[in-house]
Amino acid sequence: MVAQAGEGPILLVKKLGGLILIVLGCLLIATGLNWGTTLQIVFGVLLLAAGVALLVLKIVRRNQSSPLR
């Protein structure tokens, strides 16, 4: 469970990038639903999915551990 110093900035970028993509995706979905534009809703869903994928990859990588001996 020890963090490696060499991976700090990359993990921070993934976390912040994922959160920004999730927020932008939600905003695009909300405005797309309000204005009734399908393309904007689809683009918002894609951004939302990309943000969730980045966060999931970060969590999976962090939780990888060596087998117990």
Residue frames relative to the residue before (quaternion, step in Angstrom):
aa qw qx qy qz dx dy dz
M 1.0000 0.0000 0.0000 0.0000 0.00 0.00 0.00
V 0.4520 0.6799 -0.4511 0.3605 3.56 1.21 0.34
A 0.3705 -0.7252 0.5362 0.2220 3.57 -0.87 0.96
Q 0.3441 -0.7244 0.5578 0.2136 3.53 -1.04 0.77
A 0.5015 -0.6965 0.4316 0.2776 3.55 -0.84 1.03
G 0.6524 0.5559 -0.3174 0.4057 3.60 1.03 -0.70
E 0.7093 0.4578 -0.2573 0.4702 3.61 1.17 -0.44
G 0.3832 0.7800 -0.4407 0.2249 3.61 1.25 -0.09
P 0.7384 0.4189 -0.2726 0.4527 3.63 0.56 -1.03
I 0.6394 0.5252 -0.3387 0.4479 3.60 1.00 -0.73
L 0.6663 0.4852 -0.3086 0.4748 3.59 0.94 -0.82
L 0.6258 0.5290 -0.3383 0.4628 3.59 1.07 -0.69
V 0.6437 0.5113 -0.3202 0.4708 3.59 0.99 -0.81
K 0.6470 0.5095 -0.3264 0.4640 3.61 0.96 -0.80
K 0.6673 0.5026 -0.3070 0.4559 3.57 0.93 -0.87
L 0.7023 0.4498 -0.2756 0.4780 3.59 0.80 -0.97
G 0.6347 0.5282 -0.3273 0.4593 3.57 1.00 -0.79
G 0.6510 0.5151 -0.3088 0.4641 3.57 0.98 -0.83
L 0.6744 0.4892 -0.2988 0.4654 3.56 0.93 -0.87
I 0.6445 0.5113 -0.3219 0.4685 3.59 1.00 -0.80
L 0.6568 0.5061 -0.3150 0.4618 3.59 0.95 -0.83
I 0.6339 0.5232 -0.3299 0.4644 3.59 1.03 -0.75
V 0.6683 0.4909 -0.3068 0.4672 3.60 0.89 -0.89
L 0.6698 0.4891 -0.3030 0.4694 3.60 0.88 -0.91
G 0.6359 0.5334 -0.3242 0.4539 3.58 1.02 -0.78
C 0.6624 0.4960 -0.3039 0.4720 3.57 0.95 -0.86
L 0.6537 0.5089 -0.3170 0.4618 3.58 0.99 -0.81
L 0.6628 0.4940 -0.3116 0.4686 3.58 0.97 -0.80
I 0.6285 0.5202 -0.3378 0.4693 3.59 1.01 -0.74
A 0.6715 0.5045 -0.3046 0.4491 3.59 0.88 -0.93
T 0.6954 0.4459 -0.2904 0.4830 3.60 0.87 -0.87
G 0.6214 0.5390 -0.3437 0.4530 3.58 1.08 -0.64
L 0.6509 0.4933 -0.3141 0.4840 3.57 1.03 -0.74
N 0.6473 0.5239 -0.3145 0.4557 3.57 1.05 -0.77
W 0.7611 0.3591 -0.1932 0.5044 3.59 0.91 -0.92
G 0.4350 -0.7291 0.4393 0.2937 3.59 1.21 -0.27
T 0.4667 0.6640 -0.4618 0.3579 3.61 1.09 0.60
T 0.3863 -0.7605 0.4833 0.1972 3.54 -0.53 1.22
L 0.6366 0.5462 -0.3330 0.4307 3.58 0.97 -0.83
Q 0.6536 0.5035 -0.3109 0.4719 3.58 0.99 -0.79
I 0.6319 0.5191 -0.3316 0.4704 3.61 1.02 -0.73
V 0.6594 0.5054 -0.3091 0.4629 3.57 0.91 -0.90
F 0.6562 0.4990 -0.3085 0.4745 3.59 0.94 -0.87
G 0.6382 0.5236 -0.3199 0.4649 3.61 1.04 -0.74
V 0.6459 0.5064 -0.3144 0.4769 3.57 1.01 -0.81
L 0.6426 0.5165 -0.3237 0.4642 3.60 1.01 -0.77
L 0.6566 0.4917 -0.3124 0.4791 3.59 0.96 -0.80
L 0.6362 0.5274 -0.3210 0.4626 3.56 1.00 -0.82
A 0.6687 0.4923 -0.2983 0.4705 3.59 0.93 -0.88
A 0.6426 0.5155 -0.3257 0.4640 3.60 1.00 -0.77
G 0.6533 0.5128 -0.3109 0.4621 3.59 0.99 -0.78
V 0.6529 0.4940 -0.3081 0.4845 3.57 0.98 -0.84
A 0.6390 0.5288 -0.3297 0.4509 3.60 0.99 -0.81
L 0.6417 0.5170 -0.3315 0.4595 3.61 0.95 -0.79
L 0.6810 0.4797 -0.2979 0.4663 3.57 0.91 -0.86
V 0.6362 0.5200 -0.3297 0.4650 3.59 1.01 -0.76
L 0.6489 0.5088 -0.3219 0.4653 3.59 0.94 -0.83
K 0.6366 0.5230 -0.3259 0.4637 3.58 1.02 -0.78
I 0.6770 0.4888 -0.2949 0.4645 3.58 0.90 -0.91
V 0.6499 0.5120 -0.3218 0.4604 3.59 0.94 -0.85
R 0.6612 0.5022 -0.3128 0.4613 3.58 0.92 -0.85
R 0.6606 0.5078 -0.3113 0.4569 3.58 0.98 -0.83
N 0.7284 0.4465 -0.2473 0.4572 3.59 0.99 -0.77
Q 0.4730 0.6405 -0.4709 0.3799 3.59 1.20 0.04
S 0.0446 0.7962 -0.6011 0.0532 3.54 -0.84 0.94
S 0.5749 -0.5703 0.4456 0.3817 3.52 -1.22 0.39
P 0.5884 -0.5888 0.4069 0.3762 3.61 -1.08 0.62
L 0.5161 -0.6401 0.4742 0.3145 3.53 -1.08 0.73
R 0.2399 -0.7772 0.5676 0.1279 3.54 -1.01 0.80
